Amino acid sequence: MPWIALAIVYLFWGSTYLGIRVAVATIPPYLMTGARYAIAGILLLAWQWLRAKEKPAMPSRRELGRVVFVALTLIVFGNGLLCVAETHVESGTSALLIASTPIWMLVLAGLRSRKAPSVLAVLGMIVGSVGIAALVGRGAGHIGTLYSVVILVAAFSWAFGSVYARGRDPHPFAPSLEMLAGGLLAIVAGLLTGEASQLHLAAISAESLWGMLWLITGGALVGYSAFAYTIRTLPTTVVATYGYVNPVVAVILGTLVLHEAVTWNLLAGGAAVVVSVALILLGSRRTSEELA
């Protein structure tokens, strides 16, 4: 099951860059993020509650604190800042910068465990970074320093929350509670930053609504639940590979949906990403102690 969940993260989250870019075209980013995760959290929580044969106890104060912290780092800062940046940055360029997430995850996990990543894992990170640069090289260059920093902060925040969540015994409903809490906090962030004045219901396009619908279902309900499961069950080095596979999926979808040309960047970058994933997985298997 953890490997099936990781495959879901690979495929489903690879489509979210396109979905976010389309959704924030006519919906303010933080209000879109908040509504997306709040709706997904409510739906998943209701499904878990109805499906559970034995209803779990209410989360303790400590568990609620963990839920809120993970929600802040992953959803409010991690995904929220990415959505803000994608109002000005191409999805391919965003994917390039977000690809730094696995590197941050390895660094933070190594600091936490005081165990350095394997040589193969580090080599995989380097090869993957080169591959991502080649993949989006044809679309890069249209980004300012401000939004570059915003996306890098989002990547670091997501990595920090992911490493924090690993190795902790979560409440059975942790993923749905994290999405609900993150959604509500993102809505508050949107209101505090004045996005309410930017929201015009009549101006929301059908494309943005379809994009948000996919982000709620495929990105949040399925994708986030799968990620929350994998980060607690698989080694950090293995889970980190999603950051390299997602941009590949994003570029392929851009080619199929938006009819973008297939260039040498796509072929060379895609090959490098596949090699990087293989190196990281091999390095993880050879490591006697998980990075966590």
MOPEVEN-V271550 format. One record per residue. SS is DSSP state (2 for helix, 1 for strand, 0 for the rest). PHI is phi in whole degrees, 0 to 359 (NA if undefined). D_FIRST is the distance of its C-alpha to the first C-alpha in Angstrom with 1 decimal. Layout:
BEGIN
ss	phi	d_first
SS	PHI	D_FIRST
SS	PHI	D_FIRST
END
This chain:
BEGIN
ss	phi	d_first
0	NA	0.0
2	301	3.8
2	286	5.4
2	295	5.0
2	297	6.1
2	293	8.6
2	297	9.9
2	296	10.6
2	299	12.4
2	306	14.2
2	279	15.5
2	291	16.1
2	287	17.6
2	295	19.7
0	272	21.6
2	287	22.4
2	298	25.3
2	294	27.1
2	299	26.3
2	295	27.7
2	302	30.7
2	287	31.6
2	294	31.0
0	281	33.1
0	296	35.9
0	228	37.4
0	237	35.4
0	307	35.9
2	300	32.9
2	286	32.3
2	293	33.1
2	295	30.7
2	299	27.9
2	296	28.9
2	298	29.0
2	300	25.7
2	282	23.7
2	295	25.9
2	297	25.4
2	298	21.6
2	296	21.6
2	295	23.9
2	296	22.0
2	292	18.6
2	297	20.5
2	296	22.3
2	295	19.3
2	296	17.7
2	294	21.1
2	290	21.9
2	277	18.6
0	290	18.8
0	287	20.7
0	244	22.0
0	289	23.0
0	289	22.2
0	293	25.3
0	299	26.4
0	299	25.2
0	286	27.7
2	298	29.8
2	294	27.9
2	296	24.6
2	296	26.3
2	298	27.7
2	294	24.3
2	300	23.1
2	295	26.3
2	295	26.2
2	296	22.7
2	297	23.8
2	294	27.0
2	288	25.6
2	277	22.6
2	265	24.1
2	292	27.9
2	272	28.6
2	295	25.7
2	281	25.2
2	298	28.6
2	293	30.6
2	298	28.8
2	296	29.8
2	300	33.3
2	295	33.6
0	287	32.5
0	286	35.5
0	232	37.5
0	243	35.2
0	298	33.8
2	297	30.0
2	295	30.0
2	293	31.9
2	299	29.7
2	298	26.7
2	300	28.7
2	287	29.4
2	295	25.9
0	296	24.7
0	285	26.4
2	305	23.5
2	300	21.6
2	294	25.0
2	300	25.6
2	298	22.2
2	293	23.1
2	297	26.6
2	293	25.7
2	295	23.1
2	295	25.8
2	295	28.4
2	291	26.4
2	267	25.6
0	58	28.9
0	231	27.1
0	288	27.7
0	298	25.0
0	292	25.4
2	299	27.9
2	295	25.4
2	295	23.3
2	296	26.5
2	298	27.6
2	298	24.5
2	300	25.2
2	294	28.7
2	297	28.0
2	296	25.5
2	297	28.1
2	296	30.7
2	297	28.5
2	296	27.9
2	300	31.7
2	291	32.4
2	299	30.1
2	256	31.8
0	302	35.1
0	288	36.6
0	244	35.9
0	275	36.4
0	108	39.6
0	254	40.0
0	215	38.8
0	273	40.9
2	297	40.5
2	302	39.8
2	284	36.7
2	298	35.5
2	295	35.7
2	301	34.0
2	291	30.9
2	294	30.9
2	296	31.1
2	299	28.2
2	297	26.1
2	296	27.3
2	296	26.6
2	296	23.0
2	297	22.5
2	298	24.3
2	295	22.3
2	293	19.0
2	293	20.4
2	298	21.9
2	290	18.7
0	289	17.0
0	82	17.7
0	252	18.9
0	281	18.0
0	275	17.6
0	293	18.9
0	306	16.4
0	258	17.8
2	305	17.9
2	302	16.3
2	292	18.7
2	293	21.5
2	296	21.1
2	295	21.4
2	296	24.3
2	296	26.1
2	296	25.6
2	297	26.9
2	295	29.9
2	293	30.7
2	293	30.5
2	298	32.9
2	300	35.2
2	299	35.1
2	295	36.0
2	293	38.9
2	293	40.2
0	267	40.3
0	82	42.2
2	287	39.7
2	300	41.1
2	287	44.3
2	266	42.3
0	271	40.4
0	235	42.3
2	303	40.7
2	292	43.0
2	268	42.1
0	290	38.3
0	278	37.6
2	296	35.5
2	298	33.5
2	296	32.7
2	294	31.6
2	295	29.3
2	298	27.9
2	292	27.4
2	299	25.8
2	292	23.1
2	295	22.6
2	290	22.2
2	277	19.7
2	291	17.8
2	283	18.5
2	262	18.3
2	303	16.7
2	270	13.7
2	296	13.9
2	293	14.9
2	298	12.4
2	295	9.5
2	295	11.8
2	301	12.6
2	284	9.2
2	293	8.8
2	292	12.5
2	260	12.3
2	235	9.6
0	247	10.4
0	302	14.1
2	303	16.3
2	298	17.5
2	286	14.2
2	299	13.5
0	299	17.2
0	294	17.0
2	299	16.1
2	293	19.8
2	264	21.0
2	281	18.9
2	306	19.6
2	297	23.4
2	298	23.1
2	299	21.5
2	298	24.2
2	292	27.0
2	298	25.9
2	296	25.8
2	298	29.1
2	292	30.5
2	285	29.4
2	277	30.2
0	260	33.1
0	58	34.4
0	285	34.5
0	290	35.9
0	274	33.8
0	246	35.5
2	297	35.3
2	301	33.6
2	295	30.6
2	292	30.6
2	292	31.3
2	295	29.0
2	297	26.0
2	297	26.6
2	296	26.9
2	295	23.6
2	300	21.8
2	297	23.7
2	297	22.9
2	299	19.1
2	298	19.7
2	295	22.0
2	294	19.9
2	296	16.9
2	295	19.6
2	296	21.3
2	293	18.3
2	293	17.9
2	273	21.6
0	273	21.8
0	287	22.2
0	237	21.5
0	294	18.8
0	277	20.4
0	204	19.9
END
